[in-house]
Amino acid sequence: MKKDIFIDNNIAKNFTNPMDPEYKKLIQWLRTKKDIPHGKEDEINAHLAVSQKLLMEYKRSSQNASSATNIGVIFDLLLREGRLVRVSKEQINSFKDEYFTKAIQKRLLSNTEDQEHIPVVLLSYRKYALSIDDNFLKDLVNFPKHKVTAAKRPENIPYAE
């Protein structure tokens, strides 16, 4: 199974100059690719779960930053190394058609923009998510028939395991 994680833009936009040691560890984990025997790469190396919409958010928030820890630079690195878990618009729409019933939509607390990210997390391999948005986190954790690990801080998710 791929070691993937969804990182909301409200977290990623602060990667450029991280002071927090836990974020430094997360960034290091994302950036480091271990050379290991063929067939085990996905189980060892970090992957980022993304959609086109999330990529556009990353670009808008980091367009003038050039540090090696910038989410745009990290994204480019992961793209070159084949370490992205891309969820297509078709997959998102199919998921929403199946799971976003009227009853579920009424219970969602997050804004409409963030609701587009719910399928990205729920279609990822490990269903790990980092965000500082309380409503988005509640929607993820409480989404029926899915078990999600979501938190505001990286040390509250076993992302490197």
C-alpha positions in Angstrom: 0.0 0.0 0.0 1.3 3.5 -0.8 2.2 5.7 2.1 0.1 8.6 1.1 -1.3 11.7 2.9 -3.6 14.5 2.0 -2.3 17.9 3.0 -4.8 20.8 2.9 -3.5 24.0 1.4 -4.1 25.8 4.7 -1.2 23.6 6.1 0.9 23.5 2.9 1.0 27.2 2.3 3.2 27.5 5.5 5.9 25.1 4.3 8.1 27.8 2.9 9.8 28.7 6.1 8.7 26.1 8.7 9.9 26.8 12.3 7.9 24.0 13.9 10.1 20.8 14.3 7.1 18.5 13.6 6.5 20.3 10.2 10.2 20.0 9.4 9.9 16.2 10.0 6.8 16.0 7.7 8.6 18.0 5.0 11.7 15.9 5.3 9.6 12.7 5.0 7.9 14.1 1.9 11.2 15.1 0.2 13.2 12.0 1.0 13.1 9.2 -1.5 14.8 6.0 -0.2 16.5 3.8 -2.8 15.2 0.4 -2.0 14.7 -2.9 -3.8 12.2 -2.8 -6.7 8.6 -3.5 -5.6 8.8 -2.0 -2.2 9.0 1.7 -3.2 5.3 2.5 -2.6 5.4 0.9 0.8 8.4 2.9 2.0 8.3 6.3 0.3 6.0 9.2 0.9 3.2 10.0 -1.6 0.9 13.0 -1.7 -2.8 12.5 -2.4 -4.0 15.3 -4.7 -6.6 16.5 -7.1 -6.4 19.1 -9.9 -8.3 21.5 -7.7 -5.9 21.1 -4.8 -2.9 21.5 -7.1 -4.4 24.8 -8.3 -4.7 25.9 -4.6 -1.1 25.0 -4.0 0.0 27.0 -7.0 -2.0 30.1 -6.0 -0.6 30.1 -2.5 3.0 29.5 -3.3 3.6 31.1 -6.7 6.3 33.5 -5.6 8.1 31.2 -3.1 11.2 29.5 -4.1 12.5 27.7 -1.0 13.1 23.9 -1.2 10.4 23.4 1.3 7.7 25.2 -0.7 4.7 23.0 -1.5 5.1 23.8 -5.2 8.8 22.6 -5.2 7.8 19.5 -3.2 5.0 18.8 -5.6 7.3 19.0 -8.6 9.8 16.7 -6.9 7.0 14.1 -6.1 5.7 14.4 -9.7 9.2 13.7 -11.2 9.6 10.7 -8.8 6.1 9.3 -9.5 5.0 9.8 -5.9 1.6 11.5 -6.4 -1.7 9.8 -5.8 -3.9 11.7 -8.3 -7.6 11.5 -7.9 -9.3 12.6 -11.1 -12.4 14.7 -11.5 -14.2 11.7 -12.8 -13.3 9.7 -9.7 -14.4 12.6 -7.5 -17.7 12.9 -9.4 -18.3 9.1 -9.2 -17.7 9.1 -5.5 -20.0 12.0 -4.9 -22.7 10.4 -7.0 -22.5 7.3 -4.9 -21.9 8.7 -1.4 -23.1 12.3 -1.2 -26.7 11.6 -0.6 -29.0 14.5 0.3 -28.9 13.4 4.0 -25.1 13.4 4.0 -24.9 16.7 2.2 -27.2 18.3 4.9 -24.8 17.1 7.7 -21.6 18.4 6.1 -20.1 21.3 8.0 -17.3 22.3 5.6 -17.8 24.9 2.9 -18.6 23.8 -0.6 -15.0 24.3 -1.8 -13.6 22.0 0.8 -16.3 19.4 0.2 -14.6 18.8 -3.1 -11.5 17.5 -1.2 -13.5 14.9 0.8 -13.5 12.3 -2.0 -9.7 12.9 -2.5 -9.1 11.8 1.1 -11.6 9.0 1.1 -10.2 7.6 -2.2 -6.6 7.8 -1.0 -4.9 4.6 0.2 -4.5 5.3 3.9 -7.1 8.1 4.3 -4.7 10.4 6.2 -5.4 14.1 6.2 -3.9 17.2 7.7 -5.9 20.4 7.9 -6.5 23.2 10.3 -10.1 23.6 9.3 -12.3 22.1 12.1 -15.4 21.6 10.0 -13.5 19.9 7.2 -11.8 17.6 9.8 -15.2 16.7 11.4 -16.7 16.0 8.0 -13.8 13.6 7.2 -13.8 11.7 10.5 -17.6 11.4 10.6 -18.2 10.5 6.9 -20.3 7.3 6.9 -18.7 3.9 5.9 -15.1 5.3 5.9 -12.4 5.4 8.5 -10.2 8.5 8.3 -7.3 9.6 10.4 -7.4 13.4 10.3 -5.6 16.0 12.5 -4.4 19.5 12.7 -0.8 18.5 13.6 1.5 16.0 11.8 2.5 14.3 15.1 -1.1 13.2 15.5 -1.0 11.1 12.4 1.3 8.1 12.0 2.3 9.2 8.4 5.8 7.8 8.4 4.8 4.3 9.6 
